[in-house]
Structures are given as C-alpha cells and as structure tokens.
Amino acid sequence: METYSAPTSLLTQRGYAALLATLIISAVTLALAFQAGVSGYFARLAVLEAEYKAISRGHAYSCSQIALFELSANTSYRPKEDGDIVTLGKDTFCTIKSIESANDLITVVVYGSHKNAYTAFEFILKKKPLSEPPFIILDFREI
C-alpha cells in the first residue's frame, strides 16, 4: 500500500505563510497596545495640567481677596516694586504684583501659580469715599 506524502516545498510554503501571518498579527496588536498606552499617558497629563491650572486660579483669587482686604484697611496700600509675596500655606504662595491709581480708578494685578500653571487676575475698582468698603469692583478678569 502506498502512502501519499505532500511535496516538501508546499509544506514549507504553508509554514512561511503561517509565520508571516503570526508576525503581522503580533505587530498590529503591539501597535494598538502602544497607541492605547500613549493616549492614556497624554490624557493623564492633560488632566494634571487642568488640575494645576485650577489650583493656580485659586491662589490668584486668594491673592485678590487679600489685596481687597489690604485696600479696605488702608486705601494708600501699594506693594513693593517687584510685588508682595503672600504665603497662603506651606509651600503655597501668590503675588500682589501691582496696585495703580488713576483718577478715581484703582487697577490691581495679582498672580497665582502651582507647579507649571500660572494665573494672573486684573481687577478695576472705583473709589467711593466715605463708604464701607471705600470702593466698588467694576471689572474682574483673567489676563
């Protein structure tokens, strides 16, 4: 009885085809996994930056409240030339950068920062003599 055996060239061709298919599927799977990892990493960085920006806004807002308090207590209050650094907590600072008067308007600029996020607020006050507080806020904006 004779047995049939396939030519060896056909078997080796099928083996190479299977090997190439496996390599291609592995490469595609690796590329998809790498892409998912990288996109997750950058998404996390974006969330961290948004958190840092929110914290820096909070620091700047706190500085604006301190500047308003200082001006309410003493309308002639002005920060030093390079700004007054205010300690908000342990390793937490903000800066009252400038307070400028022109006619009956006062312009105040404050800065807050956290890690690599920076926020600056500018607000404009109008003097109201003989009232408590001695001014009203006309404009408050992030610059």
Secondary structure by P-SEA (a helix, b strand, c coil): cbbbbccaaaaaaaaaaaaaaaaaaaaaaaaaaaaaaaaaaaaaaaaaaaaaaaaaaaaaaaaaaaaaaaaaacccccccccbbbbbcccccccccccccccccbbbbbbbbbcccbbbbbbbbbbbbccccccccccccccc
